[in-house]
Amino acid sequence: MATPYRLRPGDVAPVQHSPTTCGSAALTVARMLVDPVFATWVLSGEARGHGFLPELVDTDERVAAAEQLVLRRTNRVIGPGRRLQPPWPRALGTPPWGAQHELEHGGSVPGTRYETRWCRVGGPDALRRQVRELTERVRDGRPAALYVGSATLPRHVTLVVPGGGPGGLAVYDPATGPVRVLDVDAFAGRRLQLAGWDVPWCTVRPVAEQP
């Protein structure tokens, strides 16, 4: 029987299989968090209920295959959920709109809507406010994508999940696999040190739940 897949600080998740599939790896893990059968296939190879998944013996091969399935969906003209989206070269990784559509169609609990929130400009107070908003919105089954990079370009995609105590957040870094507590001071000070990148560029986050 498939069992729920969860991530908390200190856990290790799959590592991306190419320099351009960080976003695909993050979105693969997002789907694992809400689809126990898919998670079981990734981890063990069993695929009951998902006949479209290839029969692969090696876990690394399954992760790589899942990344490529995600990358095709997020970067083509007709994206997840049959949504129209601007095409994006695979060599440039995952665009935010593709991440949004993937999260809305299989990477979160059904009915969750997402939006892109840019955070490249603004001072520490503005960035702390963004973390507070993330804390209010990210829940089990409602992760967020976090794009980080240099001062001039976004270069890497990570996944934000609940963790680090009540009301805390954690970050899964697909470059190396670990899950660690999201440091609010590091986010506000643009010194995140995620796969060597410090600057938060944007989040693809759940839309605020209506009361």
C-alpha positions in Angstrom: 0.0 0.0 0.0 1.3 3.5 -0.8 2.2 5.6 2.2 2.2 9.4 2.4 5.6 11.0 1.6 6.6 13.9 3.9 9.7 16.2 4.2 10.9 17.8 7.3 14.3 19.5 8.2 17.0 16.9 8.2 15.4 14.7 5.6 17.1 14.1 2.2 15.1 14.1 -1.0 16.0 13.2 -4.6 18.9 15.1 -6.3 18.4 16.7 -9.7 19.9 14.8 -12.6 21.1 17.7 -14.8 22.2 21.3 -14.4 18.8 22.5 -15.8 16.3 20.3 -13.9 16.3 21.8 -10.5 12.8 23.1 -11.1 11.7 19.8 -12.5 13.2 18.0 -9.4 11.5 20.4 -7.0 8.1 19.9 -8.8 8.6 16.2 -8.9 9.0 16.2 -5.1 5.9 18.5 -4.8 3.9 15.9 -6.6 5.3 13.1 -4.4 4.0 15.0 -1.4 0.4 14.9 -2.5 0.3 11.7 -4.6 1.4 8.6 -2.5 1.2 6.3 -5.5 3.5 8.5 -7.5 5.9 8.8 -4.6 5.9 5.0 -4.2 6.8 4.6 -7.9 9.7 7.0 -7.5 11.0 5.4 -4.4 10.3 1.7 -5.1 9.2 1.3 -8.7 5.7 0.2 -8.0 3.1 2.0 -10.1 -0.4 0.8 -9.3 -2.9 3.3 -10.6 -0.4 5.1 -12.8 -0.1 3.1 -16.0 1.7 5.9 -17.8 4.8 5.6 -15.6 7.7 3.6 -17.1 8.9 0.4 -15.6 12.4 1.3 -14.4 14.4 -0.7 -11.9 16.8 2.0 -10.7 15.6 4.8 -8.4 17.9 7.4 -10.1 16.4 6.4 -13.5 12.9 6.9 -12.2 13.8 10.4 -10.8 15.4 11.4 -14.1 12.4 10.1 -16.0 10.0 12.0 -13.8 12.1 15.2 -14.2 11.8 14.9 -18.0 8.0 14.4 -17.8 7.7 17.5 -15.7 10.1 19.5 -17.9 8.0 18.7 -21.0 4.9 19.9 -19.3 6.3 23.1 -17.9 8.1 24.3 -21.0 5.7 23.6 -23.9 2.9 25.8 -25.3 0.2 23.6 -23.9 1.1 23.2 -20.2 -0.2 21.3 -17.2 -4.0 21.4 -17.1 -4.1 22.2 -20.8 -3.1 25.7 -19.9 -1.7 27.9 -22.7 1.7 29.3 -21.7 4.7 30.9 -23.4 7.1 28.2 -24.6 10.5 28.1 -22.8 13.8 26.5 -23.9 14.5 23.4 -21.8 18.2 24.5 -21.6 17.1 27.5 -19.5 15.2 25.4 -16.9 11.7 25.9 -15.6 9.9 29.2 -16.0 7.7 30.5 -13.1 4.5 30.2 -15.1 5.3 26.5 -15.9 6.0 25.9 -12.2 2.7 27.6 -11.3 0.7 25.4 -13.7 2.5 22.3 -12.6 1.8 23.0 -8.9 -1.9 23.8 -9.6 -2.3 20.5 -11.6 -0.8 17.7 -9.5 1.8 19.4 -7.3 -0.6 20.5 -4.6 -4.0 19.4 -3.1 -6.7 19.8 -5.7 -8.2 23.3 -6.0 -5.1 25.1 -4.8 -4.3 28.2 -6.9 -0.9 29.8 -7.2 0.6 33.2 -8.0 4.1 34.5 -8.7 5.5 37.0 -6.2 8.7 38.8 -7.2 11.1 39.7 -4.4 14.3 40.8 -6.2 13.7 44.5 -5.2 12.8 45.8 -1.7 14.6 46.1 1.6 14.9 43.6 4.5 11.5 44.6 5.9 9.7 43.8 2.6 11.5 40.5 2.4 10.6 39.6 5.9 7.0 40.4 5.1 7.1 38.0 2.2 8.4 35.2 4.4 5.5 35.9 6.8 3.1 35.6 3.9 4.7 32.4 2.8 4.3 31.1 6.4 0.6 31.9 6.3 0.1 30.1 3.0 2.4 27.1 2.8 0.8 24.0 4.4 1.1 20.2 3.9 0.0 19.8 0.3 0.5 23.4 -0.5 4.2 23.9 -1.1 5.9 26.9 -2.8 8.7 27.2 -5.4 11.5 29.6 -4.5 13.7 30.9 -7.3 17.2 32.1 -6.1 20.2 33.4 -8.0 22.9 36.1 -8.3 22.3 39.8 -8.1 21.6 39.8 -11.9 19.9 36.5 -12.7 17.7 33.8 -11.2 19.7 30.5 -11.4 18.1 27.8 -9.2 14.7 26.6 -8.1 14.0 25.1 -4.6 10.8 24.0 -2.8 9.4 25.5 0.3 7.5 23.2 2.7 6.3 23.4 6.3 8.9 22.7 8.9 11.2 24.1 11.6 8.6 24.2 14.4 5.1 25.7 14.6 4.7 28.2 11.8 8.1 27.6 10.4 9.2 26.8 6.9 11.8 24.5 5.4 13.5 24.4 2.0 14.3 21.4 -0.2 17.4 22.0 -2.3 17.4 19.7 -5.3 21.1 20.4 -6.1 22.2 18.2 -3.2 18.9 16.8 -1.7 18.8 18.1 1.9 15.9 19.8 3.6 16.8 22.6 6.0 15.0 25.3 8.0 14.4 28.5 6.0 16.5 31.2 7.7 14.4 34.4 7.8 17.4 36.6 8.4 19.3 35.0 5.5 16.3 35.5 3.2 15.9 39.2 4.3 19.7 39.7 4.0 19.9 38.0 0.6 22.4 35.4 1.8 20.5 32.2 1.5 23.4 30.0 0.3 21.2 27.6 -1.6 23.4 25.7 -4.1 25.8 28.6 -3.9 23.1 31.2 -4.7 22.1 33.9 -2.2 19.5 36.2 -3.7 15.7 35.4 -3.6 14.2 36.3 -6.9 10.6 35.2 -6.7 8.2 32.7 -5.1 5.5 30.7 -6.8 3.2 30.6 -3.8 -0.3 29.4 -2.9 -3.0 32.1 -3.2 -4.2 33.1 0.2 -7.1 30.9 1.4 -10.4 32.7 1.7 -12.0 32.8 5.2 
